[in-house]
Every structure is written in C-alpha cells, then in structure tokens.
Amino acid sequence: MPQVTTSEVTRGGAFLIQATPAERIFIPEEWNEEQRQLAQLCEDFLEKEIYPRLDEIDYGDPTQVMPEILRKAAELGFLGLTVPEAYGGLGADFLTGMLFTEKMGPSHSFAVALLAHTGIGTLPILYFGTPEQKAKYLPKIVTGELFAAYCLTEPGSGSDALGARTKAIPTADGKAYQLTGQKMWITNGGFADLFTVFAKVNGEQFTAFLVERSFPGVSVGAEEKKMGIKGSSTRQVFFQETPVPVENVLGEIGKGHVIAFNILNIGRIKLAAATTGSCKRLVDVCVRYAKERHQFNRPIASFGAIQHKLADMAIYTWASETATYRASADIQAYEKYLLDQGQPYEKALLGAAQEYAAECAILKVFGSEALDYVADEAVQIHGGYGYSAEYPVERAYRDSRINRIYEGTNEINRMLSVDYLLRKAMKGELDLLSAAMKVQGELMSIPEFGDANGAFLATEKKAVENLKKAILMVAGFSAQKYMQKLADEQEVLMAIADMLIDTYVVESMLLRTEKIAQRNGESAATDALAMTQAFLVDAQERTASAGRRAILHVAEGDERRVLLMGLKRFTKPLEVDTVALRRQIAEKLISAEKYCF
C-alpha cells in the first residue's frame, strides 16, 4: 500500500475550523463484500445464540451461561477479530472491528460481556504488554481459554480514576508487588481469569498490573443487582496482599494513566458503534409493531404522531452511524499514517485514537443519548405493552441507561470534548485562536443577505459553517474572559460541548449525503437529504439555546448584545417543511418494515 501523507489525513478537531471534502470520509455504503459477510455472520449468531436465550442470560447464573456463549463466539473468531494473527487473531482492521461492534451491540448483556473481554480486557495487553506478556496471555484470550476483565473503578474513585486507593507495595526481595485494595463494577468479574488492575506503587505511582485470578489473596463479591444488563457478571474484586510478579507490571511504573485514558478513547467510540446497532434493532421492532397494532380500526403506523416518532428514531440512528464511521475511518487513516512514519504497531492505533480524543468523547455522548431517546420512544410506541417484560423494548429501555455512565459519564465526556480541543490549540496543533478572531471581526461587519448559490447542498453547507462560527464565537469569548479558570465554568463548557456535538454530527450527515450523491446521483440521496435537513433544523435550534445560555452568563451590556445578535445570525433556521421530511422517512420505514437506510 502507498504511504499516507499529512495532506491525506484529517487532524483531530480540525473539523471545527476547516471544511472536509466529502470524498475524504468513509460512509457505510462503502462496506466491501467481506465486511458485509462478517455483518451477516454476526446477525446469524445473535439470531441463533442470543435472542432465543435472553431470559436465560438475564436470570441464569452469569458465571455459567456467559462463558459458554463466549466460547461459541470464540469458535467464530469473534474474540480475536482485531488481534494480530501472530497471537491467534484474525488481524482485521479498525473499521472492520467497529462494524463487528455495531452488529453485536443489540445483544444486551452479552454485548457488555463480549465487548469488555475484547476491548478493555484485551487491548491493554495488546498495546502495552511486553512480548512475553502478549505471548503468554493473548492466544488464550482469543480462544476463550482465558476471560479478561478491567479493574479501574473503586468505591471512592469513579470519574476520578487517579484517586484510586489500591496500593502495590514492593516485596523486600524486589521480585513482586503486594496488591491490597478493592475494585467495583467489574464486568466479567464473576468468571474472569485475568484482571488488568490499577494500583499505586507505594501509594503514589499509578500503575497497571496483570493479576491472575489464581494468585493468592484474590476474591470476588456477590453479583450486583442492577437496573439493567442483568445477565452480565458485575462484581467487586478484592486484593489482600496479593503477590504479583514484577514481570506482570503492565507498561511503566507510574504511567498507568497512559493505559487507562488511551484505552478509554477506543472504548468511547466503540460504545457509539454498539449503541448504533441497538438503535437499528429497536427501529425494526417498532416499525413492525406499529404496522401490526391497530387502534381506531387502523394501524398506528398510519398516525402522524407515530410516524414522527419512527422518523426521529431513524434520523438519530442514521446520524449516529454516520458520525461514528466518519471518525472511525479518520482514526484508521491516521493509524496508517503513524505506521508509515515508523511508529510501532502498538503505538499507532493508540496515537490515532488520542488524535481524535475529542471526536471519541463527542460520539460516546451522542451515541448513548441517541439510544436512550430511541429506547424511550420505543416504549412509548408500544404503550402499555412497552412496560411489560413480555415485550423486547422493556429490556432495551433498562439496558440502555448504563451507556450514559460508563466509559466516563456523559458530563465528563462533554467537558473533555472541549478540553481536548483547547489543549490542542494551546499546543499549536489547532489554530482555534485565528478562527475565533476572524469570527469576532465578522460580528462587526454587515451580515450577508440572500440565498446560497443554488447548488446542491449549498444552503445546508452554509448553515453548518455558521454553526461552527457560533461555537468559535462563544468558546472564544469564554476563553478570553476566564482564561485558565474556564475549567471551573462547567455549565459554560457543557453548553459549548452541546453545540460542538450537534455540529460534528450534522456535518457528518451532510458529507454522507454529498458523497451518496457523488456516487449515485442526487436522486439517490433523497432520503439522506431529508434526514440531514430535519436534523439540521433541530441542531440550529439547540445550538441557539445552548449558545444563549452561555452568553447570558459570560457577557454583559454591549458585549452581550453583540454576541446574541451574532448567535441569532449564525443559527438562523433552515426554511424546510420538517413535517413533510419526517413523513417521507416514516413512509420508507413502514414500506420496508424495518430500518432501511
């Protein structure tokens, strides 16, 4: 393959200050035949092994049921899909791994166990392990001979991971560390054979260790009784002077945060893929139900209120899918770029995920909240039946709620998305200052009147460009006012993050629509355009609201009036009939009797 150059990769966060050519993004319409076959294999596996056994999974013994199904998944190569062939895996690329994650997303508790094992259970060893550690553990993890878990959270440290109190004390002979402490909310804790455990050496240096279940002093608590994902094993794990050989230190002493935070970036974007898959299945379920359920002598699918809900569910699903694969392909391209620059395999993907840390945080928030919205509307469409455990949406509603909490709460991820961009700006990697100053200058100029040039998507592109200006205006003024203390203005950061999330997502939708038109003609992009326009109008309204909330706090007097006028200019809503657009989308869904976009 030819080398990837800097001109061929998009830098993380650059979407805010520069236009992205549609031909540079990946869209799901471009999956190759091998990837489509993998997707079908996943769907067949769920239909055969998961959906008929959901009650057994949720209410059986997770230490018996889950390992059995995980081993069946291992036989198909699912536990080592993206693990290099040298360690028994299939060596698939990042995008293919993301497709796999999406397809397994709707499997409820099984998805939690599977993605914990293949993600946070496997990746720390794959990317930070020594050659000896990889050779010892990875082949057995791939075959399901060993199951893996990740021990970061403690009773007193959740989002504040570095506040961990678990200690690792070196033994007198220097050959081992004695770990003492308590971890909680450990997925696969009831049956895992290998734990990645974070502890502080001598109570100070945050470090990761590979701890085998068979080591003395390791014990687990009872299964947690949870609101949802009941079939996943979630337990506390205890370490009482557990001896861990020095060769089981993972990474460097005192550098555990590098492992924890880098693995979280990948976990966040994978969560967006999994929630997208769950959204698609819920749309399928609801469309079929709405066609079958009759009220007032007609199917409820014929009612405008129900069509509005079905359309919005599809719009959010398509939006999440679109933005997730845009960022995934950017990460894969940047990984290739780093490899071409001579970076070792272990560092290339982590470096690429770190480059797009802001996008990963954005997608984690959007994907989890899209699924929560879709699951809530699914219950509403089912009415009283949606509240019954006899119908699948009841389980989906309960299971979706956890996604806004793990991989960092959505509040943390909102603030991180802004923080990552500001850090890049301070390092000189992203010229936000010049872009913000340019927007400030524009506020003093006479606004442009008249329509765009009439070209396909010209009006929508202008609207998205203006959303970026609104962000730069509010963020720039806030940064100037508060400087280093902006981190303390969490409400302002949350408002900016909401603007950022909507803008990244709607631009992704716009670019996918444009690329579909480039490939197959404008007539082929009719549904994509409808979803993009409907979402864009809502995004403009939400951006105006979030921006206003921030401006009223950070500015006063003439400055406030100028900023509010600018915000009004930059969020002027697109004049389209969103009722008709949603009817168009709903009609397509109802005709296909499934999610069909």
C-alpha positions as CSV (number, residue, x, y, z in Angstrom):
1,M,0.0,0.0,0.0
2,P,1.2,3.5,-0.7
3,Q,2.3,5.7,2.2
4,V,-0.2,8.1,3.7
5,T,0.9,11.7,3.8
6,T,0.0,14.5,6.1
7,S,-2.1,16.0,3.3
8,E,-4.2,12.9,3.2
9,V,-5.2,12.7,6.8
10,T,-7.5,15.0,8.7
11,R,-6.3,16.2,12.1
12,G,-8.4,15.6,15.2
13,G,-10.7,18.6,15.9
14,A,-9.9,20.2,12.6
15,F,-13.5,19.9,11.5
16,L,-14.2,23.0,13.6
17,I,-12.0,25.3,11.5
18,Q,-11.8,23.8,8.1
19,A,-14.1,22.2,5.5
20,T,-13.9,18.5,4.9
21,P,-14.2,17.2,1.3
22,A,-17.0,14.6,1.1
23,E,-14.7,12.2,-0.8
24,R,-12.3,12.1,2.2
25,I,-14.9,10.5,4.5
26,F,-16.0,6.9,4.8
27,I,-19.7,6.1,4.6
28,P,-21.4,2.7,5.3
29,E,-22.4,2.4,1.7
30,E,-18.7,1.6,1.0
31,W,-18.5,-1.7,3.0
32,N,-16.8,-4.4,1.0
33,E,-18.2,-7.9,0.4
34,E,-16.0,-9.4,3.1
35,Q,-17.2,-6.9,5.7
36,R,-20.8,-7.5,4.7
37,Q,-20.3,-11.2,5.2
38,L,-19.0,-10.6,8.6
39,A,-22.0,-8.4,9.4
40,Q,-24.3,-11.3,8.3
41,L,-22.3,-13.8,10.3
42,C,-22.8,-11.6,13.4
43,E,-26.6,-11.3,12.8
44,D,-26.9,-15.0,12.3
45,F,-25.1,-15.6,15.6
46,L,-27.4,-13.3,17.5
47,E,-30.5,-14.9,16.0
48,K,-29.3,-18.4,16.9
49,E,-27.4,-18.0,20.2
50,I,-28.6,-14.8,21.9
51,Y,-32.2,-13.7,21.1
52,P,-33.8,-17.0,22.0
53,R,-31.9,-17.1,25.3
54,L,-32.3,-13.5,26.6
55,D,-34.3,-14.6,29.6
56,E,-31.8,-17.4,30.4
57,I,-28.9,-14.9,30.0
58,D,-30.5,-12.3,32.3
59,Y,-31.8,-14.6,35.0
60,G,-29.4,-17.5,34.9
61,D,-26.0,-17.9,36.5
62,P,-23.8,-15.5,34.6
63,T,-20.7,-17.5,35.6
64,Q,-22.1,-20.4,33.6
65,V,-24.2,-19.0,30.8
66,M,-21.9,-16.2,29.7
67,P,-18.6,-18.2,29.4
68,E,-20.5,-20.9,27.4
69,I,-21.7,-18.4,24.8
70,L,-18.4,-16.5,24.7
71,R,-16.6,-19.8,23.8
72,K,-19.1,-20.3,20.9
73,A,-18.2,-16.7,19.8
74,A,-14.5,-17.7,20.0
75,E,-15.1,-20.6,17.6
76,L,-16.1,-18.0,15.0
77,G,-13.1,-15.8,15.7
78,F,-15.1,-13.1,17.4
79,L,-12.8,-12.9,20.5
80,G,-9.8,-12.1,18.4
81,L,-11.1,-10.3,15.4
82,T,-8.7,-7.4,15.5
83,V,-5.9,-9.2,17.4
84,P,-2.9,-9.8,15.1
85,E,-2.5,-13.2,13.5
86,A,0.7,-13.7,15.4
87,Y,-1.3,-14.1,18.6
88,G,-4.1,-16.3,17.1
89,G,-6.4,-13.5,16.0
90,L,-7.8,-12.6,12.6
91,G,-5.9,-9.3,12.2
92,A,-8.9,-7.3,11.0
93,D,-8.6,-3.5,10.6
94,F,-10.1,-0.9,12.9
95,L,-13.1,-0.2,10.7
96,T,-14.0,-3.8,10.4
97,G,-13.7,-4.1,14.2
98,M,-16.1,-1.2,14.5
99,L,-18.6,-2.9,12.2
100,F,-18.4,-6.0,14.4
101,T,-19.1,-3.9,17.5
102,E,-22.1,-2.3,15.9
103,K,-23.5,-5.7,14.9
104,M,-23.0,-7.2,18.3
105,G,-24.4,-4.1,20.0
106,P,-28.1,-5.2,20.2
107,S,-27.2,-8.4,22.1
108,H,-28.0,-6.8,25.5
109,S,-26.0,-8.3,28.4
110,F,-23.9,-10.4,26.0
111,A,-22.7,-7.3,24.3
112,V,-21.4,-6.0,27.6
113,A,-19.5,-9.2,28.4
114,L,-18.2,-9.6,24.9
115,L,-17.0,-6.0,24.4
116,A,-15.5,-5.9,27.8
117,H,-13.5,-9.0,27.1
118,T,-12.4,-8.0,23.6
119,G,-12.0,-4.3,24.5
120,I,-10.8,-3.2,27.9
121,G,-9.9,-6.8,28.8
122,T,-7.7,-7.4,25.7
123,L,-6.4,-4.1,24.5
124,P,-4.2,-3.1,27.5
125,I,-2.2,-6.2,26.9
126,L,-2.2,-5.9,23.2
127,Y,-1.0,-2.3,23.2
128,F,1.1,-2.1,26.4
129,G,2.2,-5.6,27.1
130,T,5.8,-6.9,26.7
131,P,6.4,-9.6,24.1
132,E,6.4,-12.1,26.9
133,Q,3.1,-10.9,28.3
134,K,1.4,-10.9,24.9
135,A,2.7,-14.4,24.1
136,K,1.5,-15.7,27.4
137,Y,-2.0,-14.3,27.5
138,L,-3.3,-13.1,24.1
139,P,-3.6,-16.5,22.4
140,K,-5.6,-17.9,25.4
141,I,-7.8,-14.7,25.4
142,V,-8.6,-15.2,21.7
143,T,-9.7,-18.8,22.2
144,G,-11.7,-18.2,25.3
145,E,-9.4,-20.3,27.4
146,L,-8.9,-17.1,29.5
147,F,-11.5,-14.4,30.1
148,A,-10.4,-10.9,30.8
149,A,-11.6,-8.0,33.0
150,Y,-10.5,-4.5,33.8
151,C,-10.3,-3.2,37.3
152,L,-10.1,0.6,37.5
153,T,-13.2,1.9,39.4
154,E,-13.2,1.9,43.2
155,P,-15.9,2.9,45.8
156,G,-14.2,6.3,46.2
157,S,-12.9,6.9,42.7
158,G,-15.2,6.7,39.6
159,S,-14.7,9.5,37.2
160,D,-11.6,10.5,39.2
161,A,-9.7,7.4,38.3
162,L,-6.4,8.7,39.6
163,G,-7.9,8.9,43.1
164,A,-7.5,5.1,43.4
165,R,-6.6,3.8,46.9
166,T,-5.5,0.3,45.9
167,K,-1.8,0.0,46.8
168,A,1.1,-2.0,45.5
169,I,4.0,-2.4,47.9
170,P,7.3,-3.9,46.6
171,T,8.4,-7.0,48.4
172,A,11.7,-7.0,50.2
173,D,13.4,-9.2,47.6
174,G,12.2,-6.9,44.7
175,K,10.6,-9.8,42.8
176,A,7.0,-8.9,43.3
177,Y,4.4,-6.4,44.5
178,Q,1.8,-7.0,47.1
179,L,-1.6,-5.5,46.0
180,T,-4.2,-4.6,48.6
181,G,-7.4,-2.8,47.7
182,Q,-11.0,-3.1,46.4
183,K,-12.4,-2.6,42.9
184,M,-16.1,-2.3,42.0
185,W,-18.4,-2.6,39.0
186,I,-16.1,-5.1,37.4
187,T,-17.7,-6.5,34.2
188,N,-17.0,-10.3,33.9
189,G,-15.8,-10.2,37.5
190,G,-17.6,-13.4,38.4
191,F,-15.7,-15.6,35.8
192,A,-12.7,-13.6,34.6
193,D,-9.3,-15.4,34.8
194,L,-7.2,-12.3,34.2
195,F,-7.6,-8.8,35.6
196,T,-5.9,-5.6,34.5
197,V,-5.6,-3.9,37.9
198,F,-4.7,-0.2,38.6
199,A,-2.9,0.5,41.8
200,K,-0.5,3.0,43.3
201,V,3.0,1.8,43.9
202,N,3.8,2.8,47.5
203,G,0.6,4.7,47.5
204,E,1.9,7.2,44.9
205,Q,2.7,5.9,41.4
206,F,-0.4,5.0,39.5
207,T,0.5,1.7,37.7
208,A,-1.2,-1.2,35.9
209,F,-0.7,-4.8,36.8
210,L,-1.8,-8.1,35.2
211,V,-3.3,-10.2,38.0
212,E,-4.4,-13.8,37.6
213,R,-7.4,-15.0,39.4
214,S,-5.4,-17.9,40.8
215,F,-3.0,-15.5,42.6
216,P,-3.3,-15.7,46.5
217,G,-5.5,-13.0,48.0
218,V,-7.8,-12.5,45.1
219,S,-11.5,-12.8,45.9
220,V,-14.8,-11.5,44.5
221,G,-18.1,-10.3,46.0
222,A,-21.6,-11.3,45.1
223,E,-23.2,-10.4,41.8
224,E,-24.5,-6.8,41.8
225,K,-28.3,-6.4,41.5
226,K,-28.6,-3.9,38.6
227,M,-31.4,-2.0,36.9
228,G,-30.4,-3.4,33.5
229,I,-27.7,-5.6,31.8
230,K,-28.7,-8.2,34.4
231,G,-27.0,-11.1,32.5
232,S,-23.6,-9.5,32.7
233,S,-21.5,-10.5,35.6
234,T,-20.7,-7.4,37.7
235,R,-18.9,-7.9,41.0
236,Q,-16.5,-6.3,43.4
237,V,-13.0,-7.7,43.3
238,F,-10.7,-7.7,46.3
239,F,-7.0,-8.0,46.7
240,Q,-5.5,-8.8,50.1
241,E,-1.7,-8.7,49.9
242,T,-1.9,-10.4,46.5
243,P,1.6,-11.1,45.3
244,V,2.1,-10.0,41.7
245,P,5.4,-10.8,40.0
246,V,7.4,-7.8,38.7
247,E,7.1,-9.3,35.2
248,N,3.3,-8.7,35.4
249,V,3.7,-4.9,35.6
250,L,1.9,-3.6,32.5
251,G,3.6,-0.7,30.9
252,E,5.8,1.6,33.0
253,I,5.7,2.2,36.8
254,G,3.8,5.5,37.4
255,K,2.4,5.5,33.8
256,G,-0.9,3.7,34.5
257,H,-2.9,6.8,33.5
258,V,-1.5,6.4,29.9
259,I,-3.1,3.0,29.7
260,A,-6.3,3.9,31.4
261,F,-7.0,7.0,29.3
262,N,-5.9,5.7,26.0
263,I,-8.0,2.6,26.3
264,L,-11.0,4.8,27.2
265,N,-10.7,6.7,23.9
266,I,-11.1,3.5,21.9
267,G,-13.9,2.3,24.3
268,R,-15.8,5.5,23.8
269,I,-16.0,5.3,20.0
270,K,-16.8,1.6,20.2
271,L,-19.7,2.4,22.5
272,A,-21.1,4.7,19.8
273,A,-20.9,1.8,17.4
274,A,-22.7,-0.6,19.8
275,T,-25.4,1.9,20.6
276,T,-26.0,2.5,16.9
277,G,-26.6,-1.3,16.4
278,S,-29.0,-1.3,19.3
279,C,-30.9,1.7,17.7
280,K,-31.3,-0.1,14.4
281,R,-32.8,-3.2,16.1
282,L,-35.3,-1.1,18.1
283,V,-36.4,0.7,14.9
284,D,-37.0,-2.7,13.3
285,V,-39.1,-3.8,16.3
286,C,-41.1,-0.6,16.5
287,V,-41.9,-0.4,12.8
288,R,-43.2,-4.0,12.8
289,Y,-45.2,-3.3,15.9
290,A,-46.7,-0.1,14.6
291,K,-47.9,-1.9,11.5
292,E,-49.5,-4.7,13.4
293,R,-51.0,-2.7,16.3
294,H,-54.5,-1.4,15.4
295,Q,-56.4,1.4,17.2
296,F,-59.5,3.1,15.9
297,N,-59.7,0.5,13.2
298,R,-56.3,1.3,11.6
299,P,-52.7,0.5,12.2
300,I,-51.0,3.0,14.5
301,A,-48.3,3.4,11.9
302,S,-50.8,5.4,9.9
303,F,-51.0,8.1,12.5
304,G,-48.8,11.2,12.1
305,A,-47.7,11.3,15.8
306,I,-46.4,7.7,15.5
307,Q,-44.7,8.5,12.1
308,H,-43.0,11.4,13.7
309,K,-41.5,9.2,16.4
310,L,-40.4,6.5,13.9
311,A,-38.8,9.1,11.7
312,D,-36.9,10.7,14.6
313,M,-35.7,7.3,15.7
314,A,-34.4,6.6,12.2
315,I,-32.8,10.1,12.0
316,Y,-30.9,9.7,15.2
317,T,-29.8,6.2,14.3
318,W,-28.5,7.3,10.9
319,A,-26.8,10.3,12.4
320,S,-25.0,8.2,15.0
321,E,-23.9,5.6,12.4
322,T,-22.7,8.3,10.0
323,A,-20.6,10.3,12.5
324,T,-19.2,7.1,14.1
325,Y,-17.9,5.7,10.9
326,R,-16.6,9.1,9.8
327,A,-14.4,9.3,12.9
328,S,-13.5,5.6,12.7
329,A,-12.1,5.9,9.2
330,D,-10.2,9.0,10.3
331,I,-8.6,7.0,13.1
332,Q,-7.8,4.2,10.8
333,A,-6.2,6.5,8.2
334,Y,-4.2,8.3,11.0
335,E,-3.1,4.9,12.3
336,K,-1.7,4.1,8.8
337,Y,0.0,7.5,8.7
338,L,1.7,6.8,12.0
339,L,2.8,3.3,10.9
340,D,4.2,4.9,7.7
341,Q,6.2,7.3,9.9
342,G,7.8,4.4,11.7
343,Q,5.6,4.1,14.8
344,P,5.4,0.6,16.1
345,Y,2.0,-1.2,15.8
346,E,1.4,-0.9,19.5
347,K,1.6,2.8,19.4
348,A,0.0,3.6,16.1
349,L,-3.7,2.9,16.9
350,L,-3.4,4.5,20.4
351,G,-1.8,7.6,18.9
352,A,-4.6,7.8,16.3
353,A,-7.3,7.4,18.9
354,Q,-5.6,10.1,21.0
355,E,-5.5,12.4,18.0
356,Y,-9.3,12.1,17.8
357,A,-10.0,12.0,21.5
358,A,-12.4,14.9,21.2
359,E,-14.4,13.1,18.5
360,C,-14.4,9.9,20.6
361,A,-15.9,11.8,23.5
362,I,-18.5,13.5,21.2
363,L,-19.6,10.2,19.8
364,K,-19.8,8.5,23.2
365,V,-22.2,11.2,24.3
366,F,-24.2,11.3,21.1
367,G,-24.5,7.5,20.7
368,S,-25.5,6.8,24.2
369,E,-28.1,9.6,24.3
370,A,-29.4,8.6,20.8
371,L,-30.1,5.1,22.1
372,D,-31.7,6.4,25.3
373,Y,-34.0,8.5,23.1
374,V,-34.8,5.7,20.7
375,A,-35.4,3.2,23.6
376,D,-37.7,5.7,25.3
377,E,-39.7,6.3,22.2
378,A,-39.9,2.5,21.6
379,V,-41.6,2.1,24.9
380,Q,-44.0,4.9,24.1
381,I,-44.9,3.5,20.7
382,H,-45.7,0.2,22.4
383,G,-47.8,1.9,25.0
384,G,-48.7,-0.3,28.0
385,Y,-47.1,-3.3,26.3
386,G,-43.8,-1.4,26.3
387,Y,-43.9,-1.6,30.1
388,S,-44.4,-5.3,30.0
389,A,-41.4,-7.7,30.3
390,E,-43.2,-9.8,27.7
391,Y,-42.1,-7.3,25.0
392,P,-38.5,-6.7,24.0
393,V,-38.5,-2.9,24.4
394,E,-38.8,-3.2,28.2
395,R,-35.4,-4.9,28.4
396,A,-33.9,-2.5,25.9
397,Y,-35.1,0.5,27.9
398,R,-33.4,-0.7,31.1
399,D,-30.3,-1.9,29.4
400,S,-29.7,1.4,27.5
401,R,-29.4,3.5,30.6
402,I,-25.9,2.4,31.6
403,N,-24.3,3.7,28.4
404,R,-24.5,7.3,29.7
405,I,-22.5,6.3,32.7
406,Y,-19.6,4.0,31.8
407,E,-16.6,4.9,29.6
408,G,-16.8,8.2,31.6
409,T,-20.1,9.8,32.4
410,N,-21.6,12.0,29.6
411,E,-21.0,15.1,31.8
412,I,-17.3,14.2,31.9
413,N,-17.2,13.5,28.2
414,R,-18.9,16.7,27.3
415,M,-16.2,18.7,29.2
416,L,-13.4,16.5,27.8
417,S,-14.5,17.2,24.3
418,V,-14.0,20.9,24.8
419,D,-10.9,20.4,26.9
420,Y,-9.2,18.3,24.3
421,L,-9.7,20.9,21.6
422,L,-8.4,23.7,23.8
423,R,-5.3,21.7,24.7
424,K,-4.6,21.2,21.0
425,A,-5.0,24.9,20.5
426,M,-2.6,25.7,23.3
427,K,0.0,23.2,21.8
428,G,-0.3,24.9,18.5
429,E,-1.8,21.8,16.8
430,L,-5.1,23.5,16.1
431,D,-5.4,27.2,15.2
432,L,-8.6,28.0,17.1
433,L,-7.4,31.5,18.0
434,S,-7.2,32.8,14.5
435,A,-10.5,31.2,13.6
436,A,-12.2,32.8,16.6
437,M,-10.7,36.2,16.0
438,K,-11.9,36.0,12.4
439,V,-15.5,35.4,13.6
440,Q,-15.2,38.3,16.1
441,G,-14.3,40.5,13.2
442,E,-17.3,39.2,11.3
443,L,-19.6,40.3,14.1
444,M,-18.7,43.9,13.4
445,S,-19.4,43.6,9.6
446,I,-22.7,43.8,7.7
447,P,-24.3,40.4,7.5
448,E,-24.7,38.7,4.2
449,F,-28.2,38.6,2.8
450,G,-29.7,36.4,0.1
451,D,-29.7,32.7,-0.5
452,A,-26.7,30.5,-1.3
453,N,-25.8,29.9,-4.9
454,G,-28.5,27.3,-5.5
455,A,-26.1,24.4,-5.9
456,F,-27.0,21.1,-4.3
457,L,-26.4,21.3,-0.5
458,A,-25.1,24.9,-0.8
459,T,-27.7,26.2,1.7
460,E,-27.0,23.4,4.2
461,K,-23.2,23.8,3.9
462,K,-23.6,27.5,4.7
463,A,-25.8,26.6,7.7
464,V,-23.2,24.2,9.1
465,E,-20.4,26.7,8.5
466,N,-22.4,29.2,10.6
467,L,-22.9,26.6,13.4
468,K,-19.1,26.4,13.6
469,K,-18.9,30.2,13.8
470,A,-21.4,30.2,16.7
471,I,-19.1,27.7,18.6
472,L,-16.0,29.7,17.9
473,M,-17.7,32.9,18.9
474,V,-19.0,31.6,22.3
475,A,-15.9,29.5,23.1
476,G,-13.5,32.2,22.0
477,F,-15.2,34.9,24.2
478,S,-15.4,32.5,27.1
479,A,-11.8,31.5,26.9
480,Q,-10.7,35.2,26.7
481,K,-12.8,36.1,29.8
482,Y,-11.9,33.2,32.0
483,M,-8.5,32.1,30.7
484,Q,-7.2,29.3,32.9
485,K,-10.3,29.4,35.1
486,L,-12.6,28.3,32.2
487,A,-12.4,24.7,33.6
488,D,-14.3,25.9,36.6
489,E,-17.2,27.2,34.5
490,Q,-18.6,23.7,33.9
491,E,-22.0,24.9,32.8
492,V,-20.4,27.0,30.0
493,L,-18.3,24.1,28.9
494,M,-21.4,21.9,28.8
495,A,-23.2,24.4,26.6
496,I,-20.2,24.6,24.2
497,A,-20.0,20.8,24.1
498,D,-23.7,20.6,23.2
499,M,-23.0,23.0,20.3
500,L,-19.9,21.0,19.3
501,I,-21.7,17.6,19.3
502,D,-24.6,18.8,17.1
503,T,-22.2,20.4,14.7
504,Y,-19.9,17.5,14.2
505,V,-22.8,15.1,13.8
506,V,-24.8,17.2,11.3
507,E,-21.7,18.0,9.3
508,S,-21.1,14.2,9.1
509,M,-24.6,13.7,7.8
510,L,-24.2,16.4,5.2
511,L,-20.9,14.9,4.0
512,R,-22.5,11.4,3.7
513,T,-25.4,12.9,1.8
514,E,-23.0,14.6,-0.6
515,K,-20.9,11.5,-1.1
516,I,-24.0,9.4,-1.8
517,A,-25.0,12.0,-4.5
518,Q,-21.4,11.9,-5.9
519,R,-21.5,8.1,-6.2
520,N,-25.1,7.6,-7.4
521,G,-26.6,10.9,-8.4
522,E,-28.7,13.4,-6.4
523,S,-31.8,11.4,-6.7
524,A,-30.2,8.6,-4.8
525,A,-29.6,11.0,-1.9
526,T,-33.2,12.0,-1.3
527,D,-33.7,10.2,2.0
528,A,-30.2,11.2,3.2
529,L,-31.1,14.8,2.4
530,A,-34.4,14.6,4.3
531,M,-32.7,13.2,7.4
532,T,-29.9,15.7,7.2
533,Q,-32.3,18.7,6.8
534,A,-34.6,17.6,9.6
535,F,-31.7,17.1,12.0
536,L,-30.1,20.4,10.9
537,V,-33.1,22.4,11.8
538,D,-33.2,20.9,15.3
539,A,-29.4,21.3,15.6
540,Q,-29.8,25.0,14.8
541,E,-32.4,25.4,17.5
542,R,-30.4,23.5,20.1
543,T,-27.3,25.5,19.3
544,A,-29.2,28.7,19.7
545,S,-30.4,27.6,23.0
546,A,-27.1,26.4,24.3
547,G,-25.3,29.4,23.0
548,R,-27.8,31.8,24.6
549,R,-27.4,30.0,27.9
550,A,-23.6,30.5,27.8
551,I,-23.7,34.1,26.6
552,L,-26.1,35.3,29.2
553,H,-23.6,34.0,31.8
554,V,-20.3,35.1,30.4
555,A,-21.2,38.6,28.9
556,E,-22.9,41.8,29.9
557,G,-24.0,45.0,28.3
558,D,-23.0,45.8,24.8
559,E,-20.8,42.7,24.5
560,R,-23.8,40.5,25.4
561,R,-26.0,42.3,22.8
562,V,-23.4,41.8,20.1
563,L,-22.9,38.1,20.9
564,L,-26.6,37.5,21.0
565,M,-27.1,39.2,17.6
566,G,-24.2,37.1,16.2
567,L,-25.8,33.9,17.6
568,K,-29.1,34.8,16.0
569,R,-27.4,35.3,12.7
570,F,-25.4,32.1,12.9
571,T,-28.3,29.9,13.9
572,K,-31.0,31.2,11.6
573,P,-33.1,28.1,10.9
574,L,-33.3,26.4,7.6
575,E,-36.7,27.0,6.0
576,V,-37.8,23.5,5.2
577,D,-41.0,21.6,5.9
578,T,-39.8,19.2,8.6
579,V,-43.2,17.6,9.0
580,A,-43.1,16.5,5.3
581,L,-39.5,15.4,5.7
582,R,-40.4,13.1,8.6
583,R,-43.4,11.7,6.8
584,Q,-41.1,10.8,3.9
585,I,-38.7,9.0,6.2
586,A,-41.5,7.2,8.0
587,E,-43.2,6.1,4.8
588,K,-39.9,4.5,3.7
589,L,-39.6,2.7,7.0
590,I,-43.1,1.4,7.1
591,S,-42.9,0.2,3.5
592,A,-39.7,-1.7,4.2
593,E,-41.0,-2.9,7.6
594,K,-37.5,-2.3,9.1
595,Y,-34.7,0.2,9.4
596,C,-33.7,0.6,5.7
597,F,-31.2,3.4,5.5
